[in-house]
Amino acid sequence: MTDYVKTYPCPTCEKTASGRGHLCHPREEALPFNCEFCSKSIHDARHVCSGMLDKIEYICKKCGRLAIYDSSLCEPVLISAD
């Protein structure tokens, strides 16, 4: 069986976002979720745990939020590209 992720247009950048949305504009109705790094049930869409810190690679050019995946941000830029 294939699991499909719901998508929606992000109100910040108008690109298609999936799951909990972009960290720039997270979808509160998708809470709680289980963190893939600490396995806890999370009630904050912008959750950061120690398991994530060493993996953060992107910053949003629009709002400055940090993320592990470029798909989590509206305008991602590699941090090392600075």
N, C-alpha and C positions, 0 to 999 in steps of 0.2 A: 504494500500500500504506500502511495506517495503522499507525503505531507506537504501541503502548499502553504506558503507564508503570505498573509494578506499584505497588500501594498496600498499606499495612498499618496496623494501629492503633498509634499512637505510645504507648509505655509510660509516657511522662511525662504526656500530657494526654488520651490515649485518642481523639483526633481521628484522622481518616484522613490519613496522610502518604504522600508519593509519592517516587519516585526514591531519593535518598540519605537521605531522611528529614528530620526537623526538626533544626536545628543544636543544639537542646537535647538531643537524643538521636539522634545520627547512626547510620546503619547501616554498620558497618565492612565488611560483605560486599559493599557496592556500590563498593568501592575497587579499583583506582584509577579516576579519572574525568578527563576533559579539562575544564579551567577555561574557561568561556566568555569570560573577560576577558583571560587571559594565554596561553591555548592550551597550557599545560603539562600533562603527565600528573601528577596529584596523588594523593598517598597519605595525606593528612590531610583528613578530612571537614570540619574547621573552618578550612580554608585561607582566607587573606585575602592578596590581592596589591594592588599599587599601583593597578591598574585598577579595583578594587572600592571603594577608600576614599572617593572622592567620591560614590559612588552609594548608600552605606549610609543607609537611611531609617528603619529599624525597630529597636526594642529589645524584648527579651522581658521582659514584666512578671514572669515567673516566675523566670528564671535570669540575666537581664541580658546575654545574648548579643546581638550586633548582626547585622543582616542587611539585604540589599538588598530582598528580597521578603518580604512578610508571611507567605506560605505556608511560609517556611523556619523559622518560630518557633511555639512552642506558644501563647503569649499575646502577639501582636505589638501594639505601640503605636508610633505615629508619633513620632519623636524630636522633631519640631517642635511636637508637641502638649503638650510639657512646660511 
